[in-house]
Amino acid sequence: DPLKWIKRYASIITVAHVKDIAKAGTKTDEDGWDDVGHGTMKWKSYMAALAGTRCMHWVLEHDKPSDDGRFARRSIAAARKF
């Protein structure tokens, strides 16, 4: 549970490694990963929890995007809304 980890380590979190998981059976060509904010992870609640930490940077990752530009555009746009 990411919220438990965020709460437990809130005083030392300075960077968050951010990934998203696609809905089951989708994005098989991308090994089941999705653009950040477009998958199954509850990023609004995670980012709200991270707001209470010293986190100043997010590392957005996708292990196998079929389109790097799409991943970057959609993930950055989603992250700005959190």
C-alpha positions in Angstrom: 0.0 0.0 0.0 1.8 3.2 -1.2 0.0 5.4 1.3 1.4 3.4 4.2 4.9 3.8 2.8 4.5 7.5 2.2 3.2 8.0 5.8 5.9 5.8 7.3 8.8 7.6 5.5 7.3 11.1 5.1 10.1 12.7 6.9 12.8 11.4 4.5 11.0 11.3 1.1 12.6 13.9 -1.2 12.0 12.1 -4.6 9.2 9.9 -5.8 9.5 7.3 -8.6 6.2 7.4 -10.4 4.8 4.6 -12.7 1.3 3.5 -13.6 -0.1 0.1 -14.3 -2.6 -0.5 -17.2 -6.0 -2.1 -16.7 -5.8 -5.9 -16.8 -5.6 -7.2 -20.4 -4.7 -3.8 -21.9 -1.5 -2.3 -23.1 0.0 -5.8 -23.7 2.3 -4.3 -26.3 3.7 -2.1 -23.5 4.1 -5.0 -21.1 1.0 -3.8 -19.1 2.3 -0.4 -18.2 0.4 2.8 -18.8 1.2 6.5 -19.0 1.2 8.1 -15.5 -2.3 9.1 -14.5 -4.0 7.0 -17.0 -3.7 3.6 -15.4 -5.0 1.9 -12.3 -2.8 3.6 -9.6 -4.6 6.1 -7.4 -2.2 9.0 -8.0 -4.5 11.8 -6.7 -4.4 10.3 -3.2 -0.7 9.4 -3.5 0.3 12.9 -4.6 -1.9 14.5 -1.9 0.0 12.3 0.6 3.3 13.3 -0.9 2.4 16.9 -0.6 2.8 16.4 3.2 6.5 15.3 2.7 9.7 17.0 1.6 9.3 15.5 -1.9 10.4 18.0 -4.4 10.9 15.8 -7.5 9.0 13.1 -9.3 10.7 10.7 -11.7 8.0 9.7 -14.3 8.7 6.2 -15.8 7.2 3.8 -18.2 9.2 0.6 -18.9 8.1 0.1 -22.5 6.1 2.9 -24.1 5.2 2.4 -27.7 5.5 6.2 -28.2 7.9 8.1 -25.9 6.5 11.5 -26.8 2.9 10.4 -26.0 4.1 9.0 -22.7 5.9 12.2 -21.8 3.1 14.6 -22.9 0.3 12.6 -21.2 2.2 11.8 -18.0 3.4 15.4 -17.5 -0.1 16.8 -18.2 -1.6 14.3 -15.6 1.1 15.1 -13.0 0.3 18.8 -13.3 -3.3 18.1 -12.3 -2.4 16.2 -9.1 
